[in-house]
Amino acid sequence: MGARSSDILCDDIFGVSPIRVQKSGNLEGMHVRKNSLRDNWDDEHGYYSKLYQSFLFISLSTFQLLLYNSSFFAFYTEYHLGEVLDGHYRITAGSGKGVFSTVVQAKDLKAGENDPEVAIKIICNEKERYKSGKREVSVLEKLSSADREDKRHCVRFISSFMYRDHLCLVLESLHMNLREVIKKFGRDIGLKLTAVRTYSKQLFIALKHLKDCSILHCDIKPDNILVNGSRNMLKLCDFGSALPAGINDITPILVSRFYRAPEIILGLPYDHSLDMWSVGCCLYELYTGKILFPGGTNNGMLWLHMELKGPFPKKMLRKGAFTTQHFDQDLNFHATDENLVKKAVNKVCMNVKPSGVGPKISSFPGEDPKMLSRFKDLLEKIFVLDPQKRLTVSQALSHPFITGRSMGGRKCALLAELPGGRYHIRQYLS
Ligand SMILES: Nc1ncnc2c1ncn2[C@@H]1O[C@H](COP(=O)(O)OP(=O)(O)OP(=O)(O)O)[C@@H](O)[C@H]1O
């Protein structure tokens, strides 16, 4: 066994990935270069304005800083190390930055010397952000109180307070997000399958918890998944876009674009399966280091979905509130995305054969082929265009990639009841 194989089999399944044999996919890479991660927020339907607003906040922030003079906490979030928030938390380090918040690490001055530090999400000082921050608090409270034993892989909520007009959420502190993990340990080519398997299981447990609590996350992406210091445990974070299941306000900008399920883009009713789609995108990205659907617009996203899985079921298209933005009256795809128009995609799209996920995934040398084929099967079942036929979270948790049991090895049997509550196998069904 060469050095590479032993690398793969070493105890640290979350270690640095060995070099992987790369296949040159036709779309992969090209789109990633054209549409950077940042572009993912730069959406024609609202994420652009969100970004624009944040620039506005920053300039207003500068103006307000002048007004406040000595204050580091103005309209937008500025802080300095050592600053004590609410007479309770001393900032020790920066932790991360979202579009509308800054996350810092802090020492709880009322806790013991050895107690872990906390993360404080400081929401920017703006009415709408305050409201969504309050909604995030109530979602976090619900998730935490339904998981007293802390086994459901959602970030723990500790408390919240106001500080200089900023809503601050006190959370358990984690180490880094999965975007950073992929960059640092996947050398941009992805993680080992064993690590992806561990992460998959934990993500499905988190999805199950969301389902049990009737909450849709609506923004699952690698940036919103955090890991601990040893990177063997993950937690979902950023519940700022979460919705109660069943609300169904139809909007084409729910979920960050690359991770957005087709039913959102088409304007269909949605439920927990929208988060399953996003998790599928994250798992693909974890294993390959590449974004699966790097569409520049919603129209481009639909095209990528069809390239992978074939045409949408007509029944689904007929029900979509936004179908006419992307399909003509005969339900043929109508390309409006600049890149697709340049490639004259309209003329050929209906003849394109779906590639499926499998051919896009190449393996690490020495990786267990059985496990890899189970992983491909799992993804194929997640990326089902019709949300009603997509893999459910219970099915995901009992999928062979997660359980390690062989695929199709189990038989379905017709049972006859015997006295005393016992059963006898009458016939195996195919
Ligand atoms: N509990 C935590 N522990 C450590 N780091 C965290 C924690 N929560 C968030 N972060 C870091 O801060 C970043 C931003 O956090 P979060 O996504 O919650 O903010 P946001 O403003 O809602 O983001 P968005 O830009 O998606 O609106 C995360 O990607 C992560 O790197």
The ligand as an SDF file (V2000), in Angstrom:
LIG
                    3D

 31 33  0  0  0  0  0  0  0  0999 V2000
  -21.4610   30.1560   16.9710 N   0  0  0  0  0  0  0  0  0  0  0  0
  -20.4460   30.5110   16.1840 C   0  0  0  0  0  0  0  0  0  0  0  0
  -19.1720   30.1730   16.4800 N   0  0  0  0  0  0  0  0  0  0  0  0
  -18.1570   30.5430   15.6630 C   0  0  0  0  0  0  0  0  0  0  0  0
  -18.3060   31.2290   14.5150 N   0  0  0  0  0  0  0  0  0  0  0  0
  -19.5430   31.5850   14.1610 C   0  0  0  0  0  0  0  0  0  0  0  0
  -20.6760   31.2590   14.9710 C   0  0  0  0  0  0  0  0  0  0  0  0
  -21.7780   31.7320   14.3610 N   0  0  0  0  0  0  0  0  0  0  0  0
  -21.3570   32.3150   13.2290 C   0  0  0  0  0  0  0  0  0  0  0  0
  -20.0160   32.2400   13.0870 N   0  0  0  0  0  0  0  0  0  0  0  0
  -19.1960   32.7510   11.9750 C   0  0  0  0  0  0  0  0  0  0  0  0
  -19.7580   33.9580   11.4880 O   0  0  0  0  0  0  0  0  0  0  0  0
  -20.1840   33.8040   10.1210 C   0  0  0  0  0  0  0  0  0  0  0  0
  -21.4570   34.5940    9.9330 C   0  0  0  0  0  0  0  0  0  0  0  0
  -22.4580   34.0900   10.8050 O   0  0  0  0  0  0  0  0  0  0  0  0
  -23.9880   34.0250   10.3560 P   0  0  0  0  0  0  0  0  0  0  0  0
  -24.0760   33.2450    9.0830 O   0  0  0  0  0  0  0  0  0  0  0  0
  -24.8030   33.5530   11.5020 O   0  0  0  0  0  0  0  0  0  0  0  0
  -24.2410   35.5710   10.0480 O   0  0  0  0  0  0  0  0  0  0  0  0
  -25.2970   36.2570    9.0480 P   0  0  0  0  0  0  0  0  0  0  0  0
  -25.1250   37.7280    9.1370 O   0  0  0  0  0  0  0  0  0  0  0  0
  -26.6560   35.7160    9.3150 O   0  0  0  0  0  0  0  0  0  0  0  0
  -24.7900   35.7180    7.6460 O   0  0  0  0  0  0  0  0  0  0  0  0
  -25.4230   35.9540    6.1950 P   0  0  0  0  0  0  0  0  0  0  0  0
  -24.3600   36.6690    5.4390 O   0  0  0  0  0  0  0  0  0  0  0  0
  -25.6330   34.5400    5.6700 O   0  0  0  0  0  0  0  0  0  0  0  0
  -26.6900   36.7380    6.3350 O   0  0  0  0  0  0  0  0  0  0  0  0
  -20.3120   32.2820    9.9050 C   0  0  0  0  0  0  0  0  0  0  0  0
  -20.1010   31.9050    8.5510 O   0  0  0  0  0  0  0  0  0  0  0  0
  -19.2160   31.7530   10.8000 C   0  0  0  0  0  0  0  0  0  0  0  0
  -17.9780   31.7890   10.1200 O   0  0  0  0  0  0  0  0  0  0  0  0
  1  2  1  0
  2  3  1  0
  2  7  2  0
  3  4  2  0
  4  5  1  0
  5  6  2  0
  6  7  1  0
  6 10  1  0
  7  8  1  0
  8  9  2  0
  9 10  1  0
 10 11  1  0
 11 12  1  0
 11 30  1  0
 12 13  1  0
 13 14  1  0
 13 28  1  0
 14 15  1  0
 15 16  1  0
 16 17  2  0
 16 18  1  0
 16 19  1  0
 19 20  1  0
 20 21  2  0
 20 22  1  0
 20 23  1  0
 23 24  1  0
 24 25  2  0
 24 26  1  0
 24 27  1  0
 28 29  1  0
 28 30  1  0
 30 31  1  0
M  END
$$$$
